[in-house]
Amino acid sequence: MEFVEPLLRASLAVGVNGIFMEVHDNPNNALSDGNTSIKLSELDSLLSRNNTLWEKNN
């Protein structure tokens, strides 16, 4: 998911009040939206890396 983090960061930079992400423990085996899902095991790291940006703009 090469665009997930850049799009998340862009959204946070303009001050969104919330985010919606498709998350799955095994996106390759998801019944739907697997190709647009991030791995559940990567969610905490993704949110942690971007938390400061969210706090700065909200």
C-alpha positions as CSV (number, residue, x, y, z in Angstrom):
1,M,0.0,0.0,0.0
2,E,2.4,2.6,-1.2
3,F,-0.1,5.5,-1.0
4,V,-1.6,4.8,2.4
5,E,0.9,6.8,4.5
6,P,1.3,9.8,2.1
7,L,-2.5,10.2,1.8
8,L,-2.9,9.8,5.6
9,R,-0.2,12.5,6.2
10,A,-1.8,14.8,3.6
11,S,-5.2,14.4,5.3
12,L,-3.7,15.0,8.8
13,A,-1.8,18.1,7.5
14,V,-5.1,19.8,6.5
15,G,-6.7,19.0,9.8
16,V,-9.2,16.2,9.2
17,N,-11.1,15.2,12.3
18,G,-11.1,11.5,11.6
19,I,-9.7,8.8,9.4
20,F,-11.2,5.6,7.9
21,M,-8.9,2.8,6.8
22,E,-9.5,-0.8,5.7
23,V,-7.5,-3.0,8.0
24,H,-7.2,-6.8,7.9
25,D,-5.0,-9.4,9.5
26,N,-4.4,-11.0,6.2
27,P,-5.3,-8.6,3.3
28,N,-4.5,-11.3,0.6
29,N,-7.2,-13.5,2.0
30,A,-9.8,-10.8,2.7
31,L,-13.3,-11.4,1.3
32,S,-13.4,-7.8,0.1
33,D,-11.2,-4.8,-0.1
34,G,-8.0,-6.8,0.5
35,N,-6.1,-4.9,-2.2
36,T,-6.9,-1.6,-0.4
37,S,-6.3,-2.9,3.2
38,I,-3.3,-2.4,5.4
39,K,-2.1,-5.3,7.6
40,L,-3.4,-5.2,11.1
41,S,0.1,-5.8,12.4
42,E,1.2,-2.5,10.7
43,L,-1.6,-0.3,12.1
44,D,0.0,0.6,15.4
45,S,3.3,1.6,13.8
46,L,1.5,3.6,11.1
47,L,-0.6,5.5,13.6
48,S,2.3,6.1,16.0
49,R,4.5,7.6,13.2
50,N,1.8,10.0,12.3
51,N,0.3,10.9,15.8
52,T,2.4,14.0,16.2
53,L,1.1,15.4,12.9
54,W,-2.5,14.8,14.0
55,E,-1.9,16.4,17.4
56,K,-0.3,19.4,15.8
57,N,-3.3,20.1,13.5
58,N,-6.2,19.2,15.7
